[in-house]
Amino acid sequence: MRLVHPRDIPSVARIIHIARRLISRWGMATLSKVVAEVRKVESYRCDRKLVASALPCLGDFHWLEQSAGWFWLSDTIEATPGINPVEVLTQAESSVVPILSEHGGTIGVSEFRSVCLGMGMNRRTFYACLTHSPIISEYARGVFGLIRLGKKPSCRVPATETAS
C-alpha cells in the first residue's frame, strides 16, 4: 500500500516508530497519543487523520476500538536458532500434537481424553497436559487445540461438551 503526503508533515517512518514504541510499552495505544508524541519531536503539523492513514498500512495493525482510536500492533517473535520440539516438549505433549493435528487442530475433551487414554496415557498426565501445557489452548468450552499464531482454528465440536 502506498501513502502519499506533503513534505511539511512528519515522516511516516517517525509515526510508525512512535506507535511501535507506545505499543511495546503499554500493549496498545490511541491515535491521539501517537499524534501527541509525534508533535513533541516534529516541528511539522501532525493530525489524527494522518496517523489514521499511515498506521493501517502496516500488516500488523489491528483496531481494538476504532471509534475511540484504540489500536495495537501484533509482533511475531521468532527464535533464532529455531526451537527443536524434541528438546522442549514433554513426552505427553509430543504424543498429543499428532492427535490434535489429525483432528483438524481442535478436539472435544471427551474424545481427546478417550484417544489419549486409549494410547496408554494415564488420566493424571492427560489433565496435567491439558491444563498446563503451553502448546494447548481451550478455544471453546470443552474444545481444546494447539496454540496457533494469528487466528483461532474453527471448532468442530459443539460448545456444550464440558471437561469432566
Residue pairs with C-beta under 8 A, 6 or more apart in sequence:
1 57
3 12
3 53
3 54
3 57
5 12
5 50
5 53
8 44
8 45
9 44
9 45
9 46
9 50
10 38
10 42
10 44
10 46
10 50
12 54
12 57
14 38
14 41
14 42
15 34
15 38
15 46
15 50
15 51
15 54
15 55
16 54
16 55
16 58
18 34
18 37
18 38
18 41
19 29
19 34
19 51
19 55
19 73
20 73
21 37
22 29
22 33
22 34
22 37
23 29
23 72
23 73
27 72
28 64
28 70
28 71
28 72
29 70
29 71
29 72
30 68
30 69
30 70
30 71
31 48
31 51
31 52
31 55
31 69
31 71
32 48
32 69
34 51
34 55
35 46
35 47
35 48
35 51
38 46
38 51
39 46
48 69
52 69
55 61
55 71
55 73
58 73
60 73
60 74
60 75
60 76
61 71
61 73
62 71
62 72
62 73
62 74
63 70
63 71
64 70
64 71
64 72
76 149
85 94
85 97
86 94
89 97
89 135
90 129
90 133
92 121
92 125
92 126
92 128
92 129
92 133
93 129
93 133
93 135
93 136
95 116
95 119
95 121
96 112
96 116
96 129
96 133
96 136
97 135
97 146
99 107
99 112
99 115
99 116
100 106
100 107
100 112
100 136
100 144
100 145
100 146
101 146
103 111
103 156
104 153
104 154
104 156
105 145
105 146
105 148
105 153
106 139
106 143
106 144
106 145
106 153
106 154
106 155
106 156
106 157
107 115
107 143
107 144
107 145
107 156
107 157
108 142
108 143
108 144
108 157
108 158
108 161
109 130
109 142
109 143
109 144
109 161
109 162
109 163
109 164
110 142
110 161
110 164
111 157
112 130
112 144
113 123
113 126
116 126
117 123
117 126
121 129
129 136
130 136
130 144
130 163
134 147
135 146
135 147
136 144
136 145
136 146
136 147
137 144
137 145
137 146
137 147
138 144
139 145
139 152
139 153
139 155
140 155
140 157
140 159
141 159
141 160
141 161
141 162
142 157
142 159
142 160
142 161
142 162
142 163
143 155
143 157
143 159
143 161
145 153
145 155
146 153
